[in-house]
Amino acid sequence: MACRTPVIAYRSGSVPEIVEHGVTGFIVEDEAQAIKAVNELGGLDRRKVRARFEQRFSAKRLAKEYESQYRRLSLV
C-alpha cells in the first residue's frame, strides 16, 4: 500500500484491520474470490491506496501513537 499497490489477501490474522475492502484492496475467502478480485483491481484508485497508508501507517502517525501510549503508561 505504501507503493500505491492494492492488496488481495485472505481473511486471517491482521488482514481485516489493515486492508479496507474495496479501498486499499480486497479481502477474499477463497480462490474464486481472489481471481475475481484480480479483475477488479483496475477499479481502485491507487492515489487513495497511498493516502490511506499515509493516514494510518506513516512514520509520523505511528510515532504520535507510540508517544501517546507511552505517556498514558507513565500516568498509570
PDB file with one MODEL, atoms N, CA, C and O in Angstrom:
MODEL        1
ATOM      1  N   MET A   1       0.824  -1.189   0.000  1.00  0.00           N
ATOM      2  CA  MET A   1       0.000   0.000   0.000  1.00  0.00           C
ATOM      3  C   MET A   1       0.871   1.256   0.000  1.00  0.00           C
ATOM      4  O   MET A   1       0.470   2.290  -0.534  1.00  0.00           O
ATOM      5  N   ALA A   2       2.045   1.171   0.590  1.00  0.00           N
ATOM      6  CA  ALA A   2       2.950   2.319   0.598  1.00  0.00           C
ATOM      7  C   ALA A   2       3.366   2.705  -0.818  1.00  0.00           C
ATOM      8  O   ALA A   2       3.695   3.861  -1.082  1.00  0.00           O
ATOM      9  N   CYS A   3       3.351   1.738  -1.720  1.00  0.00           N
ATOM     10  CA  CYS A   3       3.732   1.972  -3.122  1.00  0.00           C
ATOM     11  C   CYS A   3       2.517   2.159  -4.024  1.00  0.00           C
ATOM     12  O   CYS A   3       2.614   2.022  -5.243  1.00  0.00           O
ATOM     13  N   ARG A   4       1.378   2.471  -3.419  1.00  0.00           N
ATOM     14  CA  ARG A   4       0.113   2.651  -4.146  1.00  0.00           C
ATOM     15  C   ARG A   4      -0.389   1.349  -4.766  1.00  0.00           C
ATOM     16  O   ARG A   4      -1.142   1.364  -5.740  1.00  0.00           O
ATOM     17  N   THR A   5       0.025   0.250  -4.205  1.00  0.00           N
ATOM     18  CA  THR A   5      -0.360  -1.052  -4.743  1.00  0.00           C
ATOM     19  C   THR A   5      -1.481  -1.653  -3.911  1.00  0.00           C
ATOM     20  O   THR A   5      -1.288  -1.911  -2.723  1.00  0.00           O
ATOM     21  N   PRO A   6      -2.639  -1.881  -4.498  1.00  0.00           N
ATOM     22  CA  PRO A   6      -3.726  -2.515  -3.763  1.00  0.00           C
ATOM     23  C   PRO A   6      -3.353  -3.953  -3.383  1.00  0.00           C
ATOM     24  O   PRO A   6      -2.511  -4.582  -4.024  1.00  0.00           O
ATOM     25  N   VAL A   7      -3.987  -4.447  -2.349  1.00  0.00           N
ATOM     26  CA  VAL A   7      -3.673  -5.760  -1.790  1.00  0.00           C
ATOM     27  C   VAL A   7      -4.861  -6.704  -1.981  1.00  0.00           C
ATOM     28  O   VAL A   7      -6.018  -6.303  -1.858  1.00  0.00           O
ATOM     29  N   ILE A   8      -4.553  -7.951  -2.279  1.00  0.00           N
ATOM     30  CA  ILE A   8      -5.549  -9.020  -2.238  1.00  0.00           C
ATOM     31  C   ILE A   8      -5.061  -9.993  -1.185  1.00  0.00           C
ATOM     32  O   ILE A   8      -3.949 -10.511  -1.288  1.00  0.00           O
ATOM     33  N   ALA A   9      -5.875 -10.249  -0.173  1.00  0.00           N
ATOM     34  CA  ALA A   9      -5.436 -11.110   0.918  1.00  0.00           C
ATOM     35  C   ALA A   9      -6.593 -11.917   1.475  1.00  0.00           C
ATOM     36  O   ALA A   9      -7.750 -11.499   1.426  1.00  0.00           O
ATOM     37  N   TYR A  10      -6.256 -13.077   2.003  1.00  0.00           N
ATOM     38  CA  TYR A  10      -7.257 -13.906   2.670  1.00  0.00           C
ATOM     39  C   TYR A  10      -7.547 -13.331   4.049  1.00  0.00           C
ATOM     40  O   TYR A  10      -6.673 -12.731   4.675  1.00  0.00           O
ATOM     41  N   ARG A  11      -8.766 -13.514   4.515  1.00  0.00           N
ATOM     42  CA  ARG A  11      -9.187 -13.014   5.820  1.00  0.00           C
ATOM     43  C   ARG A  11      -8.529 -13.880   6.906  1.00  0.00           C
ATOM     44  O   ARG A  11      -9.041 -14.942   7.261  1.00  0.00           O
ATOM     45  N   SER A  12      -7.424 -13.423   7.407  1.00  0.00           N
ATOM     46  CA  SER A  12      -6.757 -14.102   8.512  1.00  0.00           C
ATOM     47  C   SER A  12      -5.813 -13.116   9.184  1.00  0.00           C
ATOM     48  O   SER A  12      -5.432 -12.104   8.596  1.00  0.00           O
ATOM     49  N   GLY A  13      -5.444 -13.418  10.410  1.00  0.00           N
ATOM     50  CA  GLY A  13      -4.531 -12.540  11.132  1.00  0.00           C
ATOM     51  C   GLY A  13      -5.036 -11.111  11.184  1.00  0.00           C
ATOM     52  O   GLY A  13      -6.201 -10.853  11.486  1.00  0.00           O
ATOM     53  N   SER A  14      -4.142 -10.195  10.885  1.00  0.00           N
ATOM     54  CA  SER A  14      -4.470  -8.767  10.975  1.00  0.00           C
ATOM     55  C   SER A  14      -5.028  -8.196   9.672  1.00  0.00           C
ATOM     56  O   SER A  14      -5.284  -6.995   9.587  1.00  0.00           O
ATOM     57  N   VAL A  15      -5.215  -9.021   8.680  1.00  0.00           N
ATOM     58  CA  VAL A  15      -5.691  -8.526   7.375  1.00  0.00           C
ATOM     59  C   VAL A  15      -6.931  -7.643   7.497  1.00  0.00           C
ATOM     60  O   VAL A  15      -6.943  -6.554   6.922  1.00  0.00           O
ATOM     61  N   PRO A  16      -7.981  -8.062   8.223  1.00  0.00           N
ATOM     62  CA  PRO A  16      -9.169  -7.191   8.289  1.00  0.00           C
ATOM     63  C   PRO A  16      -8.903  -5.834   8.960  1.00  0.00           C
ATOM     64  O   PRO A  16      -9.646  -4.879   8.738  1.00  0.00           O
ATOM     65  N   GLU A  17      -7.866  -5.751   9.764  1.00  0.00           N
ATOM     66  CA  GLU A  17      -7.532  -4.489  10.422  1.00  0.00           C
ATOM     67  C   GLU A  17      -6.724  -3.572   9.519  1.00  0.00           C
ATOM     68  O   GLU A  17      -6.669  -2.365   9.754  1.00  0.00           O
ATOM     69  N   ILE A  18      -6.103  -4.124   8.498  1.00  0.00           N
ATOM     70  CA  ILE A  18      -5.196  -3.354   7.653  1.00  0.00           C
ATOM     71  C   ILE A  18      -5.790  -3.047   6.290  1.00  0.00           C
ATOM     72  O   ILE A  18      -5.715  -1.912   5.820  1.00  0.00           O
ATOM     73  N   VAL A  19      -6.371  -4.038   5.660  1.00  0.00           N
ATOM     74  CA  VAL A  19      -6.911  -3.870   4.309  1.00  0.00           C
ATOM     75  C   VAL A  19      -8.351  -3.382   4.401  1.00  0.00           C
ATOM     76  O   VAL A  19      -9.180  -3.998   5.071  1.00  0.00           O
ATOM     77  N   GLU A  20      -8.644  -2.282   3.731  1.00  0.00           N
ATOM     78  CA  GLU A  20     -10.013  -1.776   3.653  1.00  0.00           C
ATOM     79  C   GLU A  20     -10.610  -2.277   2.344  1.00  0.00           C
ATOM     80  O   GLU A  20     -10.275  -1.796   1.261  1.00  0.00           O
ATOM     81  N   HIS A  21     -11.495  -3.247   2.472  1.00  0.00           N
ATOM     82  CA  HIS A  21     -12.073  -3.905   1.293  1.00  0.00           C
ATOM     83  C   HIS A  21     -12.698  -2.880   0.353  1.00  0.00           C
ATOM     84  O   HIS A  21     -13.551  -2.087   0.752  1.00  0.00           O
ATOM     85  N   GLY A  22     -12.259  -2.913  -0.890  1.00  0.00           N
ATOM     86  CA  GLY A  22     -12.789  -2.001  -1.898  1.00  0.00           C
ATOM     87  C   GLY A  22     -12.115  -0.648  -1.931  1.00  0.00           C
ATOM     88  O   GLY A  22     -12.404   0.161  -2.813  1.00  0.00           O
ATOM     89  N   VAL A  23     -11.213  -0.378  -0.980  1.00  0.00           N
ATOM     90  CA  VAL A  23     -10.495   0.900  -0.952  1.00  0.00           C
ATOM     91  C   VAL A  23      -8.998   0.665  -1.142  1.00  0.00           C
ATOM     92  O   VAL A  23      -8.402   1.190  -2.082  1.00  0.00           O
ATOM     93  N   THR A  24      -8.391  -0.120  -0.256  1.00  0.00           N
ATOM     94  CA  THR A  24      -6.960  -0.392  -0.358  1.00  0.00           C
ATOM     95  C   THR A  24      -6.674  -1.774  -0.933  1.00  0.00           C
ATOM     96  O   THR A  24      -5.518  -2.169  -1.085  1.00  0.00           O
ATOM     97  N   GLY A  25      -7.722  -2.490  -1.245  1.00  0.00           N
ATOM     98  CA  GLY A  25      -7.572  -3.817  -1.817  1.00  0.00           C
ATOM     99  C   GLY A  25      -8.820  -4.635  -1.583  1.00  0.00           C
ATOM    100  O   GLY A  25      -9.911  -4.094  -1.404  1.00  0.00           O
ATOM    101  N   PHE A  26      -8.649  -5.946  -1.586  1.00  0.00           N
ATOM    102  CA  PHE A  26      -9.786  -6.836  -1.402  1.00  0.00           C
ATOM    103  C   PHE A  26      -9.443  -7.945  -0.417  1.00  0.00           C
ATOM    104  O   PHE A  26      -8.354  -8.518  -0.458  1.00  0.00           O
ATOM    105  N   ILE A  27     -10.379  -8.234   0.458  1.00  0.00           N
ATOM    106  CA  ILE A  27     -10.260  -9.355   1.378  1.00  0.00           C
ATOM    107  C   ILE A  27     -11.104 -10.472   0.790  1.00  0.00           C
ATOM    108  O   ILE A  27     -12.288 -10.290   0.505  1.00  0.00           O
ATOM    109  N   VAL A  28     -10.480 -11.628   0.612  1.00  0.00           N
ATOM    110  CA  VAL A  28     -11.173 -12.738  -0.049  1.00  0.00           C
ATOM    111  C   VAL A  28     -11.232 -13.951   0.870  1.00  0.00           C
ATOM    112  O   VAL A  28     -10.441 -14.097   1.803  1.00  0.00           O
ATOM    113  N   GLU A  29     -12.194 -14.810   0.572  1.00  0.00           N
ATOM    114  CA  GLU A  29     -12.398 -16.024   1.365  1.00  0.00           C
ATOM    115  C   GLU A  29     -11.864 -17.273   0.668  1.00  0.00           C
ATOM    116  O   GLU A  29     -11.542 -18.268   1.319  1.00  0.00           O
ATOM    117  N   ASP A  30     -11.772 -17.213  -0.672  1.00  0.00           N
ATOM    118  CA  ASP A  30     -11.346 -18.405  -1.398  1.00  0.00           C
ATOM    119  C   ASP A  30     -10.695 -18.008  -2.723  1.00  0.00           C
ATOM    120  O   ASP A  30     -10.621 -16.830  -3.071  1.00  0.00           O
ATOM    121  N   GLU A  31     -10.234 -19.007  -3.441  1.00  0.00           N
ATOM    122  CA  GLU A  31      -9.536 -18.779  -4.705  1.00  0.00           C
ATOM    123  C   GLU A  31     -10.431 -18.104  -5.743  1.00  0.00           C
ATOM    124  O   GLU A  31      -9.970 -17.238  -6.485  1.00  0.00           O
ATOM    125  N   ALA A  32     -11.676 -18.484  -5.800  1.00  0.00           N
ATOM    126  CA  ALA A  32     -12.596 -17.873  -6.774  1.00  0.00           C
ATOM    127  C   ALA A  32     -12.732 -16.375  -6.525  1.00  0.00           C
ATOM    128  O   ALA A  32     -12.724 -15.587  -7.471  1.00  0.00           O
ATOM    129  N   GLN A  33     -12.854 -15.980  -5.271  1.00  0.00           N
ATOM    130  CA  GLN A  33     -12.941 -14.545  -4.948  1.00  0.00           C
ATOM    131  C   GLN A  33     -11.627 -13.839  -5.266  1.00  0.00           C
ATOM    132  O   GLN A  33     -11.630 -12.689  -5.704  1.00  0.00           O
ATOM    133  N   ALA A  34     -10.519 -14.513  -5.049  1.00  0.00           N
ATOM    134  CA  ALA A  34      -9.216 -13.912  -5.355  1.00  0.00           C
ATOM    135  C   ALA A  34      -9.091 -13.648  -6.851  1.00  0.00           C
ATOM    136  O   ALA A  34      -8.607 -12.593  -7.261  1.00  0.00           O
ATOM    137  N   ILE A  35      -9.521 -14.596  -7.657  1.00  0.00           N
ATOM    138  CA  ILE A  35      -9.472 -14.422  -9.111  1.00  0.00           C
ATOM    139  C   ILE A  35     -10.367 -13.262  -9.534  1.00  0.00           C
ATOM    140  O   ILE A  35      -9.978 -12.450 -10.373  1.00  0.00           O
ATOM    141  N   LYS A  36     -11.555 -13.183  -8.961  1.00  0.00           N
ATOM    142  CA  LYS A  36     -12.463 -12.074  -9.259  1.00  0.00           C
ATOM    143  C   LYS A  36     -11.837 -10.740  -8.846  1.00  0.00           C
ATOM    144  O   LYS A  36     -11.950  -9.746  -9.564  1.00  0.00           O
ATOM    145  N   ALA A  37     -11.180 -10.727  -7.694  1.00  0.00           N
ATOM    146  CA  ALA A  37     -10.556  -9.501  -7.194  1.00  0.00           C
ATOM    147  C   ALA A  37      -9.452  -9.012  -8.122  1.00  0.00           C
ATOM    148  O   ALA A  37      -9.295  -7.806  -8.310  1.00  0.00           O
ATOM    149  N   VAL A  38      -8.692  -9.921  -8.701  1.00  0.00           N
ATOM    150  CA  VAL A  38      -7.640  -9.522  -9.640  1.00  0.00           C
ATOM    151  C   VAL A  38      -8.248  -8.707 -10.770  1.00  0.00           C
ATOM    152  O   VAL A  38      -7.673  -7.706 -11.196  1.00  0.00           O
ATOM    153  N   ASN A  39      -9.387  -9.123 -11.248  1.00  0.00           N
ATOM    154  CA  ASN A  39     -10.046  -8.414 -12.347  1.00  0.00           C
ATOM    155  C   ASN A  39     -10.649  -7.083 -11.921  1.00  0.00           C
ATOM    156  O   ASN A  39     -10.975  -6.255 -12.772  1.00  0.00           O
ATOM    157  N   GLU A  40     -10.802  -6.863 -10.625  1.00  0.00           N
ATOM    158  CA  GLU A  40     -11.396  -5.622 -10.120  1.00  0.00           C
ATOM    159  C   GLU A  40     -10.350  -4.615  -9.640  1.00  0.00           C
ATOM    160  O   GLU A  40     -10.697  -3.488  -9.286  1.00  0.00           O
ATOM    161  N   LEU A  41      -9.083  -5.005  -9.626  1.00  0.00           N
ATOM    162  CA  LEU A  41      -8.036  -4.110  -9.136  1.00  0.00           C
ATOM    163  C   LEU A  41      -7.975  -2.793  -9.897  1.00  0.00           C
ATOM    164  O   LEU A  41      -7.707  -1.745  -9.308  1.00  0.00           O
ATOM    165  N   GLY A  42      -8.220  -2.841 -11.191  1.00  0.00           N
ATOM    166  CA  GLY A  42      -8.163  -1.629 -12.008  1.00  0.00           C
ATOM    167  C   GLY A  42      -9.172  -0.564 -11.601  1.00  0.00           C
ATOM    168  O   GLY A  42      -9.015   0.604 -11.956  1.00  0.00           O
ATOM    169  N   GLY A  43     -10.194  -0.952 -10.868  1.00  0.00           N
ATOM    170  CA  GLY A  43     -11.206  -0.001 -10.427  1.00  0.00           C
ATOM    171  C   GLY A  43     -10.834   0.755  -9.163  1.00  0.00           C
ATOM    172  O   GLY A  43     -11.529   1.690  -8.764  1.00  0.00           O
ATOM    173  N   LEU A  44      -9.738   0.349  -8.534  1.00  0.00           N
ATOM    174  CA  LEU A  44      -9.308   1.040  -7.313  1.00  0.00           C
ATOM    175  C   LEU A  44      -8.398   2.214  -7.666  1.00  0.00           C
ATOM    176  O   LEU A  44      -7.580   2.129  -8.582  1.00  0.00           O
ATOM    177  N   ASP A  45      -8.553   3.297  -6.932  1.00  0.00           N
ATOM    178  CA  ASP A  45      -7.743   4.495  -7.134  1.00  0.00           C
ATOM    179  C   ASP A  45      -6.445   4.348  -6.345  1.00  0.00           C
ATOM    180  O   ASP A  45      -6.448   4.374  -5.114  1.00  0.00           O
ATOM    181  N   ARG A  46      -5.349   4.194  -7.059  1.00  0.00           N
ATOM    182  CA  ARG A  46      -4.058   3.975  -6.401  1.00  0.00           C
ATOM    183  C   ARG A  46      -3.644   5.162  -5.538  1.00  0.00           C
ATOM    184  O   ARG A  46      -2.901   4.988  -4.572  1.00  0.00           O
ATOM    185  N   ARG A  47      -4.106   6.350  -5.863  1.00  0.00           N
ATOM    186  CA  ARG A  47      -3.810   7.516  -5.021  1.00  0.00           C
ATOM    187  C   ARG A  47      -4.497   7.370  -3.672  1.00  0.00           C
ATOM    188  O   ARG A  47      -3.938   7.758  -2.646  1.00  0.00           O
ATOM    189  N   LYS A  48      -5.706   6.811  -3.664  1.00  0.00           N
ATOM    190  CA  LYS A  48      -6.418   6.589  -2.401  1.00  0.00           C
ATOM    191  C   LYS A  48      -5.726   5.516  -1.562  1.00  0.00           C
ATOM    192  O   LYS A  48      -5.699   5.591  -0.333  1.00  0.00           O
ATOM    193  N   VAL A  49      -5.167   4.517  -2.246  1.00  0.00           N
ATOM    194  CA  VAL A  49      -4.431   3.473  -1.522  1.00  0.00           C
ATOM    195  C   VAL A  49      -3.279   4.120  -0.754  1.00  0.00           C
ATOM    196  O   VAL A  49      -3.102   3.858   0.436  1.00  0.00           O
ATOM    197  N   ARG A  50      -2.508   4.952  -1.423  1.00  0.00           N
ATOM    198  CA  ARG A  50      -1.374   5.627  -0.777  1.00  0.00           C
ATOM    199  C   ARG A  50      -1.852   6.598   0.299  1.00  0.00           C
ATOM    200  O   ARG A  50      -1.250   6.672   1.370  1.00  0.00           O
ATOM    201  N   ALA A  51      -2.910   7.334   0.033  1.00  0.00           N
ATOM    202  CA  ALA A  51      -3.423   8.295   1.010  1.00  0.00           C
ATOM    203  C   ALA A  51      -3.848   7.588   2.302  1.00  0.00           C
ATOM    204  O   ALA A  51      -3.558   8.070   3.397  1.00  0.00           O
ATOM    205  N   ARG A  52      -4.529   6.455   2.175  1.00  0.00           N
ATOM    206  CA  ARG A  52      -4.942   5.702   3.375  1.00  0.00           C
ATOM    207  C   ARG A  52      -3.724   5.169   4.113  1.00  0.00           C
ATOM    208  O   ARG A  52      -3.706   5.139   5.344  1.00  0.00           O
ATOM    209  N   PHE A  53      -2.702   4.745   3.368  1.00  0.00           N
ATOM    210  CA  PHE A  53      -1.470   4.311   4.011  1.00  0.00           C
ATOM    211  C   PHE A  53      -0.878   5.454   4.836  1.00  0.00           C
ATOM    212  O   PHE A  53      -0.505   5.255   5.992  1.00  0.00           O
ATOM    213  N   GLU A  54      -0.793   6.632   4.254  1.00  0.00           N
ATOM    214  CA  GLU A  54      -0.245   7.796   4.956  1.00  0.00           C
ATOM    215  C   GLU A  54      -1.063   8.116   6.205  1.00  0.00           C
ATOM    216  O   GLU A  54      -0.499   8.402   7.261  1.00  0.00           O
ATOM    217  N   GLN A  55      -2.381   8.068   6.087  1.00  0.00           N
ATOM    218  CA  GLN A  55      -3.253   8.388   7.217  1.00  0.00           C
ATOM    219  C   GLN A  55      -3.085   7.389   8.349  1.00  0.00           C
ATOM    220  O   GLN A  55      -3.165   7.765   9.519  1.00  0.00           O
ATOM    221  N   ARG A  56      -2.857   6.142   8.028  1.00  0.00           N
ATOM    222  CA  ARG A  56      -2.870   5.093   9.047  1.00  0.00           C
ATOM    223  C   ARG A  56      -1.497   4.586   9.461  1.00  0.00           C
ATOM    224  O   ARG A  56      -1.323   4.174  10.608  1.00  0.00           O
ATOM    225  N   PHE A  57      -0.499   4.605   8.548  1.00  0.00           N
ATOM    226  CA  PHE A  57       0.745   3.907   8.830  1.00  0.00           C
ATOM    227  C   PHE A  57       2.015   4.717   8.596  1.00  0.00           C
ATOM    228  O   PHE A  57       3.105   4.146   8.620  1.00  0.00           O
ATOM    229  N   SER A  58       1.919   6.012   8.372  1.00  0.00           N
ATOM    230  CA  SER A  58       3.140   6.795   8.151  1.00  0.00           C
ATOM    231  C   SER A  58       3.965   6.818   9.438  1.00  0.00           C
ATOM    232  O   SER A  58       3.429   6.638  10.531  1.00  0.00           O
ATOM    233  N   ALA A  59       5.255   7.038   9.300  1.00  0.00           N
ATOM    234  CA  ALA A  59       6.143   7.084  10.459  1.00  0.00           C
ATOM    235  C   ALA A  59       5.689   8.166  11.445  1.00  0.00           C
ATOM    236  O   ALA A  59       5.733   7.963  12.658  1.00  0.00           O
ATOM    237  N   LYS A  60       5.257   9.302  10.924  1.00  0.00           N
ATOM    238  CA  LYS A  60       4.801  10.399  11.781  1.00  0.00           C
ATOM    239  C   LYS A  60       3.577   9.978  12.589  1.00  0.00           C
ATOM    240  O   LYS A  60       3.511  10.211  13.796  1.00  0.00           O
ATOM    241  N   ARG A  61       2.623   9.365  11.927  1.00  0.00           N
ATOM    242  CA  ARG A  61       1.405   8.919  12.607  1.00  0.00           C
ATOM    243  C   ARG A  61       1.722   7.875  13.672  1.00  0.00           C
ATOM    244  O   ARG A  61       1.237   7.967  14.800  1.00  0.00           O
ATOM    245  N   LEU A  62       2.532   6.888  13.316  1.00  0.00           N
ATOM    246  CA  LEU A  62       2.862   5.839  14.273  1.00  0.00           C
ATOM    247  C   LEU A  62       3.647   6.379  15.453  1.00  0.00           C
ATOM    248  O   LEU A  62       3.429   5.951  16.586  1.00  0.00           O
ATOM    249  N   ALA A  63       4.566   7.318  15.206  1.00  0.00           N
ATOM    250  CA  ALA A  63       5.337   7.916  16.297  1.00  0.00           C
ATOM    251  C   ALA A  63       4.412   8.643  17.276  1.00  0.00           C
ATOM    252  O   ALA A  63       4.587   8.545  18.490  1.00  0.00           O
ATOM    253  N   LYS A  64       3.440   9.363  16.749  1.00  0.00           N
ATOM    254  CA  LYS A  64       2.477  10.048  17.619  1.00  0.00           C
ATOM    255  C   LYS A  64       1.685   9.053  18.455  1.00  0.00           C
ATOM    256  O   LYS A  64       1.443   9.283  19.640  1.00  0.00           O
ATOM    257  N   GLU A  65       1.282   7.948  17.838  1.00  0.00           N
ATOM    258  CA  GLU A  65       0.529   6.922  18.565  1.00  0.00           C
ATOM    259  C   GLU A  65       1.368   6.289  19.671  1.00  0.00           C
ATOM    260  O   GLU A  65       0.888   6.095  20.787  1.00  0.00           O
ATOM    261  N   TYR A  66       2.631   5.967  19.355  1.00  0.00           N
ATOM    262  CA  TYR A  66       3.519   5.398  20.373  1.00  0.00           C
ATOM    263  C   TYR A  66       3.739   6.381  21.509  1.00  0.00           C
ATOM    264  O   TYR A  66       3.693   6.004  22.680  1.00  0.00           O
ATOM    265  N   GLU A  67       3.978   7.640  21.167  1.00  0.00           N
ATOM    266  CA  GLU A  67       4.185   8.658  22.197  1.00  0.00           C
ATOM    267  C   GLU A  67       2.957   8.760  23.101  1.00  0.00           C
ATOM    268  O   GLU A  67       3.084   8.838  24.323  1.00  0.00           O
ATOM    269  N   SER A  68       1.791   8.757  22.508  1.00  0.00           N
ATOM    270  CA  SER A  68       0.553   8.827  23.272  1.00  0.00           C
ATOM    271  C   SER A  68       0.437   7.646  24.234  1.00  0.00           C
ATOM    272  O   SER A  68       0.068   7.819  25.396  1.00  0.00           O
ATOM    273  N   GLN A  69       0.751   6.462  23.751  1.00  0.00           N
ATOM    274  CA  GLN A  69       0.671   5.273  24.610  1.00  0.00           C
ATOM    275  C   GLN A  69       1.699   5.326  25.731  1.00  0.00           C
ATOM    276  O   GLN A  69       1.388   4.981  26.871  1.00  0.00           O
ATOM    277  N   TYR A  70       2.914   5.752  25.425  1.00  0.00           N
ATOM    278  CA  TYR A  70       3.957   5.849  26.465  1.00  0.00           C
ATOM    279  C   TYR A  70       3.554   6.871  27.534  1.00  0.00           C
ATOM    280  O   TYR A  70       3.762   6.642  28.725  1.00  0.00           O
ATOM    281  N   ARG A  71       2.985   7.984  27.109  1.00  0.00           N
ATOM    282  CA  ARG A  71       2.534   8.994  28.088  1.00  0.00           C
ATOM    283  C   ARG A  71       1.412   8.426  28.957  1.00  0.00           C
ATOM    284  O   ARG A  71       1.374   8.650  30.167  1.00  0.00           O
ATOM    285  N   ARG A  72       0.516   7.702  28.333  1.00  0.00           N
ATOM    286  CA  ARG A  72      -0.577   7.090  29.084  1.00  0.00           C
ATOM    287  C   ARG A  72      -0.041   6.085  30.104  1.00  0.00           C
ATOM    288  O   ARG A  72      -0.515   6.036  31.239  1.00  0.00           O
ATOM    289  N   LEU A  73       0.928   5.299  29.705  1.00  0.00           N
ATOM    290  CA  LEU A  73       1.502   4.301  30.614  1.00  0.00           C
ATOM    291  C   LEU A  73       2.263   4.948  31.761  1.00  0.00           C
ATOM    292  O   LEU A  73       2.281   4.408  32.867  1.00  0.00           O
ATOM    293  N   SER A  74       2.890   6.088  31.521  1.00  0.00           N
ATOM    294  CA  SER A  74       3.647   6.742  32.589  1.00  0.00           C
ATOM    295  C   SER A  74       2.723   7.363  33.636  1.00  0.00           C
ATOM    296  O   SER A  74       3.167   7.688  34.737  1.00  0.00           O
ATOM    297  N   LEU A  75       1.452   7.529  33.304  1.00  0.00           N
ATOM    298  CA  LEU A  75       0.481   8.081  34.257  1.00  0.00           C
ATOM    299  C   LEU A  75      -0.138   7.009  35.127  1.00  0.00           C
ATOM    300  O   LEU A  75      -0.768   7.312  36.140  1.00  0.00           O
ATOM    301  N   VAL A  76       0.037   5.757  34.738  1.00  0.00           N
ATOM    302  CA  VAL A  76      -0.599   4.647  35.470  1.00  0.00           C
ATOM    303  C   VAL A  76       0.148   4.372  36.748  1.00  0.00           C
ATOM    304  O   VAL A  76      -0.230   3.476  37.503  1.00  0.00           O
TER     305      VAL A  76
ENDMDL
END
